[in-house]
Amino acid sequence: MKFHKAGTTTIYYATAIFAVLILISWFLITDNAIKLGILGAYGLVYFLIIQFFRYPERSIVQDENAIISPADGKICEIKETIESEYLGTKCLQVSIFMSPTNVHINWIPVPGQVTYMKHKDGEFYAAFKDKSAEENERTTTAVKIRDGREIVMKQIAGAMARRIINYVQVGDNVDQTTELGFIRFGSRVDLYLPLGTKLNVKLRDKVKGSQTIIGQI
């Protein structure tokens, strides 16, 4: 299994802790039930950490007319709203909730040039709640597409997430193979699309990052 670079330090420390627990259990704990209980409980935690940072091999078919999903997860909201942080205009918002069991890599949904990127500190409400979009810690990125319009993506931290990683900068030319970033331990990604965008998804649909076509430009 291949692991994402965002998890290198976490996996290293988790492995070191596991090794120490094995040694302590082997030399200091004589009760087999207690020994197995401790190792079994941490083994489960270790497995969850490992699978969280997994890096699946995916073939990405680029299509400049398509908006691909920036994340794995479930569509938790579709609505018309005003994107007030950067665009200041009415948009079609499509939100994807990422549970702790989803792959947490984020991809750029459309080819173009990065025109805006800003991190904002905030709260850590559950990512599926409406107020998380405005009040939670987040990183906002905008990409200008070929016709001059801009699409905004917001990586939003959830109740468990405590770090948002973003790999792009203003001025970068990006495409649908570009990794936008990574969010640790449960989160949400909001897309703000031009009004009139034809959507291919509906509420509660499951989507796969870099694979599912959200809609057509």
Z-matrix of the N, CA and C atoms (Angstrom, degrees):
N
C 1 1.468
C 2 1.533 1 109.75
N 3 1.325 2 115.55 1 134.27
C 4 1.455 3 121.00 2 178.74
C 5 1.525 4 109.67 3 -91.38
N 6 1.341 5 116.33 4 141.14
C 7 1.458 6 120.99 5 -178.22
C 8 1.518 7 111.07 6 -115.63
N 9 1.345 8 115.49 7 148.49
C 10 1.448 9 120.92 8 -179.63
C 11 1.526 10 110.78 9 -76.91
N 12 1.327 11 115.78 10 147.35
C 13 1.471 12 120.40 11 -178.30
C 14 1.524 13 112.51 12 -61.85
N 15 1.345 14 117.54 13 -23.12
C 16 1.466 15 120.44 14 179.33
C 17 1.523 16 112.06 15 -65.21
N 18 1.338 17 116.72 16 -18.12
C 19 1.453 18 119.40 17 -176.91
C 20 1.517 19 114.33 18 -104.64
N 21 1.337 20 117.48 19 4.63
C 22 1.467 21 120.44 20 -174.58
C 23 1.528 22 112.54 21 -55.37
N 24 1.316 23 117.61 22 -52.22
C 25 1.468 24 121.14 23 -177.57
C 26 1.524 25 111.45 24 -66.46
N 27 1.329 26 116.45 25 -44.07
C 28 1.471 27 120.58 26 -179.51
C 29 1.525 28 111.41 27 -61.30
N 30 1.325 29 117.11 28 -44.90
C 31 1.464 30 120.91 29 179.85
C 32 1.526 31 110.56 30 -65.48
N 33 1.321 32 116.70 31 -38.37
C 34 1.474 33 120.50 32 178.71
C 35 1.526 34 110.81 33 -59.98
N 36 1.324 35 116.85 34 -49.60
C 37 1.459 36 120.36 35 -178.89
C 38 1.530 37 111.85 36 -68.17
N 39 1.329 38 116.47 37 -38.59
C 40 1.462 39 119.92 38 178.73
C 41 1.526 40 110.95 39 -62.82
N 42 1.331 41 116.24 40 -39.16
C 43 1.470 42 120.64 41 178.12
C 44 1.521 43 110.79 42 -67.21
N 45 1.331 44 116.82 43 -41.36
C 46 1.461 45 120.96 44 179.15
C 47 1.530 46 110.91 45 -62.49
N 48 1.333 47 116.54 46 -42.54
C 49 1.471 48 120.62 47 178.59
C 50 1.519 49 110.43 48 -63.61
N 51 1.328 50 116.54 49 -41.18
C 52 1.463 51 120.92 50 179.28
C 53 1.535 52 110.56 51 -61.15
N 54 1.337 53 115.68 52 -42.99
C 55 1.463 54 120.10 53 179.72
C 56 1.526 55 111.09 54 -62.80
N 57 1.327 56 116.86 55 -41.96
C 58 1.470 57 121.03 56 178.83
C 59 1.525 58 110.75 57 -63.89
N 60 1.334 59 116.78 58 -42.98
C 61 1.471 60 120.25 59 178.66
C 62 1.528 61 112.17 60 -61.90
N 63 1.319 62 116.36 61 -38.57
C 64 1.467 63 120.32 62 178.01
C 65 1.526 64 110.40 63 -63.12
N 66 1.335 65 116.42 64 -43.68
C 67 1.468 66 120.52 65 -179.79
C 68 1.526 67 111.12 66 -65.39
N 69 1.349 68 115.83 67 -43.87
C 70 1.462 69 119.83 68 179.60
C 71 1.533 70 110.35 69 -62.92
N 72 1.317 71 115.85 70 -43.85
C 73 1.466 72 120.21 71 -179.87
C 74 1.535 73 111.18 72 -64.34
N 75 1.297 74 116.13 73 -39.46
C 76 1.466 75 120.96 74 -177.16
C 77 1.531 76 112.23 75 -67.64
N 78 1.346 77 116.20 76 -42.58
C 79 1.466 78 119.96 77 -172.58
C 80 1.535 79 114.29 78 -98.30
N 81 1.338 80 118.39 79 -24.82
C 82 1.464 81 119.31 80 -172.22
C 83 1.525 82 114.86 81 -112.81
N 84 1.322 83 117.65 82 -20.80
C 85 1.469 84 119.99 83 -177.31
C 86 1.523 85 109.43 84 -108.35
N 87 1.311 86 115.31 85 120.53
C 88 1.465 87 119.73 86 -177.91
C 89 1.530 88 113.20 87 -95.60
N 90 1.330 89 116.10 88 -23.20
C 91 1.461 90 119.93 89 -179.81
C 92 1.533 91 109.37 90 -77.79
N 93 1.314 92 116.00 91 114.51
C 94 1.471 93 120.11 92 -176.12
C 95 1.523 94 113.04 93 -63.33
N 96 1.340 95 117.14 94 -34.13
C 97 1.463 96 120.00 95 -179.92
C 98 1.530 97 110.85 96 -64.35
N 99 1.342 98 115.47 97 -44.36
C 100 1.474 99 119.82 98 178.25
C 101 1.521 100 110.13 99 -65.54
N 102 1.322 101 115.08 100 -42.77
C 103 1.466 102 120.17 101 -179.49
C 104 1.532 103 110.83 102 -59.38
N 105 1.319 104 116.10 103 -49.03
C 106 1.465 105 120.22 104 -179.63
C 107 1.526 106 111.78 105 -66.49
N 108 1.345 107 116.31 106 -35.23
C 109 1.464 108 119.76 107 178.21
C 110 1.505 109 112.44 108 -62.87
N 111 1.352 110 116.05 109 -45.91
C 112 1.474 111 120.83 110 -179.77
C 113 1.521 112 110.69 111 -64.64
N 114 1.325 113 116.42 112 -49.16
C 115 1.466 114 119.95 113 -177.94
C 116 1.525 115 112.07 114 -67.96
N 117 1.329 116 116.17 115 -35.03
C 118 1.462 117 119.50 116 178.85
C 119 1.517 118 112.03 117 -66.88
N 120 1.345 119 116.32 118 -42.83
C 121 1.464 120 120.75 119 -179.68
C 122 1.523 121 110.95 120 -64.69
N 123 1.349 122 116.10 121 -45.83
C 124 1.468 123 117.65 122 -179.76
C 125 1.529 124 111.04 123 -71.41
N 126 1.338 125 115.65 124 -31.81
C 127 1.462 126 118.65 125 177.37
C 128 1.521 127 111.74 126 -59.99
N 129 1.340 128 116.38 127 -38.31
C 130 1.458 129 120.75 128 177.38
C 131 1.526 130 110.73 129 -65.73
N 132 1.341 131 116.16 130 -44.52
C 133 1.468 132 120.54 131 177.98
C 134 1.527 133 110.05 132 -61.15
N 135 1.316 134 116.10 133 -43.19
C 136 1.466 135 121.41 134 -179.46
C 137 1.530 136 110.90 135 -61.86
N 138 1.329 137 116.38 136 -42.33
C 139 1.462 138 120.79 137 178.43
C 140 1.527 139 110.97 138 -62.18
N 141 1.336 140 117.28 139 -42.19
C 142 1.465 141 121.01 140 179.95
C 143 1.527 142 110.95 141 -64.06
N 144 1.345 143 116.45 142 -39.31
C 145 1.469 144 120.14 143 177.92
C 146 1.523 145 110.25 144 -64.28
N 147 1.317 146 116.31 145 -45.20
C 148 1.464 147 121.02 146 -179.12
C 149 1.525 148 111.10 147 -60.92
N 150 1.346 149 116.57 148 -47.85
C 151 1.466 150 118.75 149 -177.07
C 152 1.519 151 112.03 150 -69.39
N 153 1.342 152 117.43 151 -26.52
C 154 1.455 153 120.23 152 179.59
C 155 1.528 154 111.37 153 -64.54
N 156 1.327 155 116.64 154 -36.37
C 157 1.465 156 120.54 155 -177.27
C 158 1.524 157 112.65 156 -96.58
N 159 1.314 158 117.90 157 16.43
C 160 1.462 159 119.79 158 179.90
C 161 1.526 160 110.59 159 -64.76
N 162 1.310 161 115.08 160 148.90
C 163 1.467 162 121.79 161 -177.44
C 164 1.527 163 107.80 162 -122.56
N 165 1.318 164 118.26 163 91.34
C 166 1.470 165 120.76 164 -177.35
C 167 1.525 166 111.71 165 -70.45
N 168 1.317 167 115.21 166 144.10
C 169 1.462 168 119.83 167 175.58
C 170 1.526 169 108.39 168 -82.65
N 171 1.316 170 116.11 169 120.38
C 172 1.463 171 120.49 170 -178.12
C 173 1.525 172 110.43 171 -130.71
N 174 1.317 173 114.94 172 137.62
C 175 1.447 174 120.75 173 174.74
C 176 1.525 175 107.98 174 -87.58
N 177 1.326 176 116.72 175 120.26
C 178 1.464 177 121.51 176 -176.13
C 179 1.525 178 109.55 177 -104.84
N 180 1.323 179 116.02 178 117.05
C 181 1.466 180 121.75 179 177.36
C 182 1.525 181 107.91 180 -94.53
N 183 1.317 182 116.71 181 115.08
C 184 1.461 183 120.15 182 -177.34
C 185 1.522 184 111.07 183 -81.19
N 186 1.322 185 114.55 184 141.80
C 187 1.466 186 121.75 185 179.32
C 188 1.525 187 107.25 186 -150.93
N 189 1.319 188 116.76 187 109.66
C 190 1.463 189 120.00 188 -175.19
C 191 1.525 190 112.86 189 -67.96
N 192 1.315 191 117.63 190 -12.60
C 193 1.464 192 120.85 191 177.81
C 194 1.526 193 112.55 192 -93.99
N 195 1.333 194 116.55 193 -6.43
C 196 1.460 195 120.69 194 -176.63
C 197 1.524 196 111.24 195 -107.47
N 198 1.330 197 115.32 196 149.15
C 199 1.459 198 122.12 197 172.54
C 200 1.521 199 106.08 198 -106.78
N 201 1.336 200 116.94 199 108.32
C 202 1.458 201 118.70 200 -177.66
C 203 1.531 202 109.72 201 -88.80
N 204 1.307 203 115.61 202 157.05
C 205 1.453 204 120.18 203 -179.35
C 206 1.529 205 110.48 204 -65.30
N 207 1.336 206 117.76 205 131.12
C 208 1.457 207 120.21 206 178.15
C 209 1.518 208 113.12 207 -79.94
N 210 1.337 209 118.35 208 -7.23
C 211 1.465 210 120.54 209 -173.94
C 212 1.515 211 111.90 210 -156.76
N 213 1.328 212 115.52 211 157.64
C 214 1.461 213 121.89 212 168.04
C 215 1.526 214 108.60 213 -78.13
N 216 1.315 215 117.40 214 145.89
C 217 1.457 216 119.16 215 176.63
C 218 1.512 217 113.02 216 152.62
N 219 1.320 218 115.41 217 -153.76
C 220 1.465 219 122.10 218 -178.01
C 221 1.521 220 109.62 219 -128.55
N 222 1.329 221 116.57 220 137.22
C 223 1.464 222 121.09 221 177.02
C 224 1.530 223 108.44 222 -66.82
N 225 1.332 224 116.11 223 115.84
C 226 1.468 225 119.42 224 -176.48
C 227 1.529 226 112.49 225 -109.30
N 228 1.334 227 117.07 226 -9.46
C 229 1.475 228 118.40 227 179.12
C 230 1.517 229 110.20 228 -161.09
N 231 1.328 230 116.05 229 138.20
C 232 1.464 231 123.45 230 171.28
C 233 1.522 232 106.71 231 -138.03
N 234 1.325 233 117.91 232 121.29
C 235 1.455 234 119.93 233 -178.39
C 236 1.527 235 110.51 234 -162.79
N 237 1.317 236 115.84 235 161.06
C 238 1.458 237 121.47 236 170.45
C 239 1.523 238 108.11 237 -88.30
N 240 1.313 239 116.65 238 132.60
C 241 1.465 240 120.98 239 -178.07
C 242 1.518 241 109.18 240 -155.38
N 243 1.315 242 116.39 241 169.56
C 244 1.465 243 121.39 242 176.59
C 245 1.530 244 108.61 243 -95.75
N 246 1.322 245 117.28 244 123.87
C 247 1.459 246 121.56 245 173.95
C 248 1.521 247 106.24 246 -85.22
N 249 1.324 248 116.07 247 101.08
C 250 1.465 249 121.00 248 -168.59
C 251 1.522 250 114.80 249 -90.46
N 252 1.319 251 118.04 250 -17.39
C 253 1.471 252 119.26 251 -175.66
C 254 1.514 253 112.95 252 -71.03
N 255 1.332 254 116.89 253 -41.69
C 256 1.462 255 119.87 254 -173.89
C 257 1.526 256 113.01 255 -127.85
N 258 1.322 257 118.13 256 -54.14
C 259 1.467 258 120.66 257 -174.41
C 260 1.520 259 112.51 258 -73.85
N 261 1.345 260 116.11 259 -41.84
C 262 1.463 261 120.08 260 -177.28
C 263 1.513 262 113.08 261 68.82
N 264 1.322 263 116.67 262 24.05
C 265 1.465 264 121.00 263 -179.01
C 266 1.530 265 109.90 264 -131.32
N 267 1.328 266 115.33 265 165.08
C 268 1.461 267 120.71 266 178.40
C 269 1.523 268 109.44 267 -74.98
N 270 1.325 269 115.74 268 135.08
C 271 1.460 270 122.00 269 -176.81
C 272 1.524 271 110.08 270 -136.60
N 273 1.307 272 114.47 271 171.18
C 274 1.454 273 121.11 272 171.20
C 275 1.527 274 107.07 273 -99.30
N 276 1.321 275 116.07 274 115.82
C 277 1.462 276 121.37 275 -178.56
C 278 1.526 277 110.39 276 -94.67
N 279 1.327 278 115.41 277 128.90
C 280 1.458 279 122.42 278 174.22
C 281 1.521 280 107.27 279 -123.96
N 282 1.340 281 116.97 280 119.20
C 283 1.458 282 121.47 281 -175.22
C 284 1.521 283 110.90 282 -111.53
N 285 1.334 284 115.48 283 138.09
C 286 1.460 285 122.34 284 -179.14
C 287 1.526 286 108.47 285 -119.24
N 288 1.328 287 116.05 286 119.88
C 289 1.465 288 120.75 287 177.25
C 290 1.523 289 109.29 288 -90.58
N 291 1.333 290 115.81 289 128.07
C 292 1.462 291 122.22 290 -179.34
C 293 1.523 292 108.67 291 -108.40
N 294 1.316 293 117.27 292 114.60
C 295 1.464 294 120.68 293 177.28
C 296 1.528 295 109.27 294 -80.11
N 297 1.331 296 118.08 295 164.59
C 298 1.471 297 120.22 296 179.79
C 299 1.524 298 114.01 297 -58.95
N 300 1.333 299 117.86 298 -18.96
C 301 1.466 300 119.83 299 -179.25
C 302 1.530 301 112.84 300 -88.76
N 303 1.325 302 117.58 301 -8.98
C 304 1.466 303 120.19 302 178.65
C 305 1.528 304 111.42 303 -77.78
N 306 1.335 305 116.08 304 157.23
C 307 1.457 306 121.24 305 166.92
C 308 1.526 307 106.87 306 -64.35
N 309 1.331 308 117.78 307 134.07
C 310 1.461 309 120.11 308 -173.11
C 311 1.531 310 114.53 309 -108.90
N 312 1.324 311 116.06 310 18.55
C 313 1.460 312 120.08 311 172.17
C 314 1.520 313 108.12 312 -76.24
N 315 1.337 314 116.91 313 141.04
C 316 1.467 315 121.89 314 176.14
C 317 1.516 316 109.51 315 -114.27
N 318 1.340 317 116.17 316 137.81
C 319 1.460 318 121.89 317 -178.92
C 320 1.526 319 110.79 318 -116.35
N 321 1.328 320 115.24 319 155.54
C 322 1.468 321 121.86 320 172.51
C 323 1.531 322 108.10 321 -70.91
N 324 1.336 323 118.59 322 129.50
C 325 1.473 324 120.30 323 -174.94
C 326 1.523 325 115.32 324 -84.76
N 327 1.344 326 117.66 325 -19.90
C 328 1.469 327 120.86 326 -176.58
C 329 1.534 328 109.15 327 -141.61
N 330 1.336 329 117.58 328 150.87
C 331 1.459 330 119.45 329 175.13
C 332 1.522 331 110.76 330 -76.74
N 333 1.317 332 115.83 331 146.85
C 334 1.468 333 119.67 332 178.78
C 335 1.514 334 111.48 333 163.12
N 336 1.331 335 115.81 334 -152.21
C 337 1.467 336 121.47 335 -179.46
C 338 1.518 337 109.68 336 -125.09
N 339 1.331 338 115.70 337 135.69
C 340 1.463 339 120.80 338 178.80
C 341 1.528 340 109.17 339 -71.35
N 342 1.332 341 116.12 340 122.19
C 343 1.462 342 120.98 341 -177.10
C 344 1.530 343 113.10 342 -110.80
N 345 1.322 344 116.53 343 -13.01
C 346 1.474 345 119.88 344 -177.14
C 347 1.517 346 108.84 345 -156.92
N 348 1.339 347 116.53 346 138.80
C 349 1.460 348 121.42 347 174.55
C 350 1.518 349 108.27 348 -155.16
N 351 1.342 350 116.69 349 123.30
C 352 1.458 351 120.71 350 -178.46
C 353 1.520 352 110.52 351 -149.68
N 354 1.331 353 115.43 352 137.23
C 355 1.463 354 122.08 353 175.71
C 356 1.519 355 109.40 354 -100.64
N 357 1.331 356 115.98 355 138.20
C 358 1.463 357 121.21 356 179.40
C 359 1.527 358 109.28 357 -128.89
N 360 1.325 359 116.49 358 125.29
C 361 1.461 360 120.54 359 174.71
C 362 1.528 361 109.39 360 -71.24
N 363 1.317 362 116.41 361 155.01
C 364 1.464 363 119.00 362 -179.80
C 365 1.508 364 111.92 363 -174.28
N 366 1.342 365 115.15 364 -155.35
C 367 1.463 366 121.72 365 -176.92
C 368 1.533 367 110.27 366 -88.82
N 369 1.329 368 115.87 367 -176.09
C 370 1.463 369 121.32 368 -179.15
C 371 1.532 370 110.15 369 -133.84
N 372 1.346 371 115.41 370 54.66
C 373 1.459 372 119.49 371 175.94
C 374 1.526 373 109.20 372 -70.33
N 375 1.333 374 116.41 373 160.36
C 376 1.461 375 120.33 374 175.84
C 377 1.526 376 109.66 375 -53.70
N 378 1.330 377 116.87 376 132.16
C 379 1.467 378 121.09 377 -170.42
C 380 1.515 379 113.95 378 -65.39
N 381 1.343 380 118.16 379 -21.40
C 382 1.469 381 119.44 380 -179.31
C 383 1.526 382 112.69 381 -81.97
N 384 1.332 383 118.34 382 -6.66
C 385 1.456 384 121.12 383 179.88
C 386 1.529 385 110.60 384 -83.65
N 387 1.345 386 116.35 385 145.17
C 388 1.463 387 121.13 386 -176.40
C 389 1.521 388 112.60 387 -57.92
N 390 1.333 389 118.13 388 -41.47
C 391 1.458 390 120.33 389 -174.40
C 392 1.529 391 112.66 390 -69.25
N 393 1.327 392 117.26 391 -13.94
C 394 1.465 393 119.13 392 178.85
C 395 1.520 394 111.35 393 -63.59
N 396 1.337 395 117.59 394 -31.90
C 397 1.464 396 121.56 395 -177.57
C 398 1.520 397 112.00 396 -62.37
N 399 1.330 398 117.66 397 -32.90
C 400 1.455 399 121.28 398 -177.08
C 401 1.530 400 113.48 399 -101.55
N 402 1.338 401 117.36 400 -31.17
C 403 1.456 402 120.30 401 -170.85
C 404 1.528 403 114.53 402 -104.02
N 405 1.331 404 118.17 403 -17.94
C 406 1.456 405 119.92 404 -177.92
C 407 1.519 406 112.44 405 -81.52
N 408 1.324 407 114.87 406 161.40
C 409 1.461 408 120.09 407 171.58
C 410 1.520 409 108.86 408 -58.96
N 411 1.329 410 116.57 409 138.44
C 412 1.463 411 118.89 410 -177.62
C 413 1.528 412 111.64 411 -156.75
N 414 1.317 413 114.48 412 162.63
C 415 1.464 414 121.57 413 170.65
C 416 1.517 415 107.34 414 -125.83
N 417 1.329 416 115.87 415 127.17
C 418 1.459 417 122.06 416 -177.48
C 419 1.523 418 109.84 417 -108.05
N 420 1.334 419 116.35 418 131.95
C 421 1.457 420 122.23 419 179.58
C 422 1.525 421 108.99 420 -131.60
N 423 1.328 422 116.32 421 135.97
C 424 1.470 423 121.07 422 177.19
C 425 1.524 424 109.57 423 -118.88
N 426 1.337 425 114.89 424 141.12
C 427 1.466 426 121.37 425 177.51
C 428 1.523 427 109.01 426 -125.42
N 429 1.331 428 115.91 427 128.33
C 430 1.471 429 120.81 428 176.84
C 431 1.522 430 108.53 429 -88.90
N 432 1.345 431 115.98 430 124.37
C 433 1.454 432 120.44 431 -179.44
C 434 1.527 433 110.24 432 -89.39
N 435 1.323 434 116.46 433 -179.55
C 436 1.463 435 121.39 434 -168.99
C 437 1.526 436 114.08 435 -61.57
N 438 1.352 437 118.28 436 -29.00
C 439 1.465 438 119.84 437 -178.12
C 440 1.530 439 112.71 438 -91.10
N 441 1.342 440 117.16 439 7.23
C 442 1.463 441 120.86 440 175.72
C 443 1.515 442 114.94 441 95.93
N 444 1.336 443 117.11 442 -13.81
C 445 1.461 444 119.52 443 176.79
C 446 1.527 445 110.16 444 -74.87
N 447 1.330 446 114.91 445 160.42
C 448 1.464 447 119.25 446 -178.40
C 449 1.524 448 110.88 447 -121.53
N 450 1.325 449 115.01 448 141.97
C 451 1.459 450 122.93 449 175.99
C 452 1.524 451 107.99 450 -113.78
N 453 1.314 452 116.11 451 132.50
C 454 1.467 453 121.41 452 -176.85
C 455 1.525 454 109.74 453 -109.05
N 456 1.334 455 115.03 454 139.24
C 457 1.465 456 122.56 455 174.66
C 458 1.518 457 108.54 456 -123.56
N 459 1.316 458 116.68 457 136.40
C 460 1.459 459 121.08 458 176.71
C 461 1.525 460 108.92 459 -122.35
N 462 1.331 461 115.39 460 118.05
C 463 1.463 462 121.71 461 172.29
C 464 1.526 463 106.19 462 -87.27
N 465 1.315 464 116.82 463 117.87
C 466 1.467 465 121.24 464 -172.39
C 467 1.528 466 109.96 465 -117.07
N 468 1.317 467 116.18 466 127.30
C 469 1.463 468 121.10 467 177.84
C 470 1.513 469 109.67 468 -71.54
N 471 1.331 470 116.51 469 149.82
C 472 1.456 471 121.50 470 178.05
C 473 1.514 472 111.33 471 -110.37
N 474 1.334 473 116.18 472 -163.03
C 475 1.460 474 121.61 473 -177.89
C 476 1.524 475 111.36 474 -64.63
N 477 1.346 476 116.80 475 -32.46
C 478 1.461 477 120.47 476 -179.09
C 479 1.527 478 112.23 477 -97.39
N 480 1.324 479 116.85 478 -27.46
C 481 1.467 480 120.29 479 -175.97
C 482 1.518 481 110.76 480 -69.28
N 483 1.332 482 116.04 481 136.72
C 484 1.451 483 120.17 482 179.18
C 485 1.514 484 112.40 483 -132.51
N 486 1.325 485 116.71 484 6.77
C 487 1.455 486 118.42 485 176.33
C 488 1.517 487 110.64 486 -155.15
N 489 1.329 488 114.99 487 127.58
C 490 1.455 489 122.14 488 175.34
C 491 1.527 490 107.25 489 -108.62
N 492 1.321 491 116.34 490 126.43
C 493 1.461 492 120.93 491 179.66
C 494 1.523 493 108.43 492 -110.34
N 495 1.325 494 116.78 493 132.87
C 496 1.455 495 122.19 494 178.89
C 497 1.520 496 108.54 495 -126.88
N 498 1.341 497 116.96 496 129.79
C 499 1.455 498 121.08 497 -174.21
C 500 1.537 499 114.36 498 -103.78
N 501 1.311 500 118.67 499 0.71
C 502 1.472 501 120.14 500 -177.32
C 503 1.525 502 110.60 501 -111.86
N 504 1.326 503 114.92 502 162.73
C 505 1.463 504 121.87 503 179.22
C 506 1.520 505 109.67 504 -133.91
N 507 1.326 506 115.71 505 158.91
C 508 1.464 507 120.76 506 177.20
C 509 1.525 508 109.21 507 -58.72
N 510 1.328 509 115.94 508 132.55
C 511 1.458 510 121.44 509 -179.06
C 512 1.513 511 113.71 510 101.02
N 513 1.334 512 117.14 511 -16.73
C 514 1.467 513 120.36 512 -179.98
C 515 1.523 514 110.87 513 -67.44
N 516 1.323 515 116.32 514 138.09
C 517 1.458 516 121.47 515 169.41
C 518 1.526 517 107.45 516 -89.62
N 519 1.312 518 116.74 517 125.10
C 520 1.460 519 121.14 518 -173.12
C 521 1.525 520 110.84 519 -127.44
N 522 1.330 521 114.87 520 161.14
C 523 1.461 522 119.77 521 173.25
C 524 1.529 523 108.37 522 -140.22
N 525 1.319 524 116.13 523 -170.35
C 526 1.466 525 120.04 524 -172.04
C 527 1.529 526 113.49 525 -77.38
N 528 1.334 527 117.48 526 -3.01
C 529 1.462 528 120.54 527 172.67
C 530 1.527 529 111.27 528 -93.99
N 531 1.334 530 116.87 529 -6.40
C 532 1.459 531 121.25 530 -176.52
C 533 1.526 532 111.16 531 -77.65
N 534 1.323 533 116.63 532 132.31
C 535 1.461 534 120.58 533 174.42
C 536 1.524 535 109.23 534 -80.49
N 537 1.321 536 115.59 535 122.91
C 538 1.456 537 120.87 536 175.37
C 539 1.519 538 110.39 537 -73.17
N 540 1.340 539 116.84 538 -41.92
C 541 1.451 540 119.71 539 -179.07
C 542 1.507 541 112.46 540 167.87
N 543 1.331 542 115.28 541 -153.18
C 544 1.464 543 122.33 542 -174.78
C 545 1.525 544 107.70 543 -154.22
N 546 1.339 545 116.82 544 141.21
C 547 1.467 546 120.89 545 175.98
C 548 1.522 547 107.70 546 -122.66
N 549 1.320 548 116.60 547 129.86
C 550 1.463 549 120.02 548 -175.65
C 551 1.529 550 113.24 549 -88.35
N 552 1.333 551 115.32 550 124.24
C 553 1.466 552 124.68 551 167.18
C 554 1.531 553 115.30 552 67.24
N 555 1.312 554 116.57 553 65.87
C 556 1.465 555 120.61 554 170.62
C 557 1.511 556 113.39 555 85.00
N 558 1.299 557 118.56 556 125.30
C 559 1.460 558 119.76 557 -173.07
C 560 1.523 559 111.87 558 -173.38
N 561 1.320 560 115.49 559 -160.85
C 562 1.459 561 120.92 560 -175.05
C 563 1.528 562 108.78 561 -155.19
N 564 1.337 563 115.54 562 147.71
C 565 1.461 564 121.29 563 173.48
C 566 1.521 565 108.00 564 -125.82
N 567 1.336 566 115.91 565 126.96
C 568 1.464 567 121.76 566 177.03
C 569 1.522 568 109.45 567 -106.16
N 570 1.326 569 116.27 568 132.98
C 571 1.458 570 122.70 569 173.57
C 572 1.517 571 108.58 570 -107.02
N 573 1.330 572 116.89 571 136.18
C 574 1.462 573 122.12 572 174.85
C 575 1.519 574 107.18 573 -116.54
N 576 1.325 575 115.04 574 109.24
C 577 1.455 576 122.58 575 -172.30
C 578 1.524 577 110.90 576 -109.66
N 579 1.339 578 117.76 577 156.75
C 580 1.468 579 119.96 578 177.01
C 581 1.524 580 111.22 579 -60.22
N 582 1.341 581 116.13 580 143.22
C 583 1.458 582 119.93 581 175.44
C 584 1.530 583 109.13 582 -58.76
N 585 1.304 584 115.97 583 142.02
C 586 1.455 585 119.72 584 -178.63
C 587 1.522 586 113.32 585 93.75
N 588 1.340 587 116.41 586 -5.10
C 589 1.459 588 118.95 587 176.83
C 590 1.528 589 109.63 588 -60.90
N 591 1.321 590 116.67 589 130.55
C 592 1.464 591 121.17 590 178.88
C 593 1.517 592 109.02 591 -82.66
N 594 1.332 593 116.75 592 114.49
C 595 1.456 594 121.12 593 -177.42
C 596 1.529 595 112.15 594 -88.44
N 597 1.320 596 115.14 595 145.14
C 598 1.457 597 121.93 596 175.54
C 599 1.530 598 111.58 597 -105.85
N 600 1.343 599 116.50 598 2.46
C 601 1.467 600 120.30 599 -176.62
C 602 1.522 601 109.86 600 -124.80
N 603 1.330 602 114.75 601 164.57
C 604 1.466 603 121.15 602 176.72
C 605 1.524 604 108.60 603 -137.47
N 606 1.332 605 116.51 604 172.17
C 607 1.463 606 121.29 605 -179.54
C 608 1.525 607 111.41 606 -54.67
N 609 1.330 608 114.94 607 139.29
C 610 1.460 609 125.36 608 176.57
C 611 1.530 610 113.64 609 73.40
N 612 1.320 611 117.52 610 3.60
C 613 1.466 612 119.24 611 172.75
C 614 1.524 613 109.60 612 -67.15
N 615 1.326 614 116.58 613 142.48
C 616 1.461 615 120.99 614 172.68
C 617 1.526 616 108.47 615 -88.86
N 618 1.319 617 115.92 616 135.80
C 619 1.466 618 120.71 617 -178.03
C 620 1.523 619 109.54 618 -126.71
N 621 1.324 620 115.02 619 158.06
C 622 1.459 621 120.62 620 -179.75
C 623 1.523 622 109.04 621 -122.90
N 624 1.326 623 116.10 622 127.52
C 625 1.461 624 121.16 623 -178.33
C 626 1.515 625 112.90 624 -59.43
N 627 1.309 626 116.15 625 135.58
C 628 1.468 627 126.02 626 179.55
C 629 1.527 628 113.07 627 70.91
N 630 1.342 629 117.21 628 2.67
C 631 1.461 630 121.03 629 -175.65
C 632 1.525 631 113.49 630 -122.48
N 633 1.319 632 116.62 631 -51.45
C 634 1.471 633 121.59 632 -176.11
C 635 1.533 634 110.45 633 -74.59
N 636 1.320 635 116.77 634 133.83
C 637 1.468 636 121.08 635 176.06
C 638 1.522 637 107.97 636 -87.69
N 639 1.329 638 115.16 637 115.01
C 640 1.468 639 121.47 638 -179.32
C 641 1.520 640 110.74 639 -73.53
N 642 1.321 641 116.47 640 -40.21
C 643 1.461 642 120.55 641 -178.58
C 644 1.521 643 111.18 642 -173.50
N 645 1.316 644 115.64 643 -175.24
C 646 1.465 645 122.61 644 -177.92
C 647 1.523 646 109.99 645 -115.63
N 648 1.318 647 115.85 646 137.34
C 649 1.473 648 120.26 647 176.17
C 650 1.519 649 107.98 648 -75.45
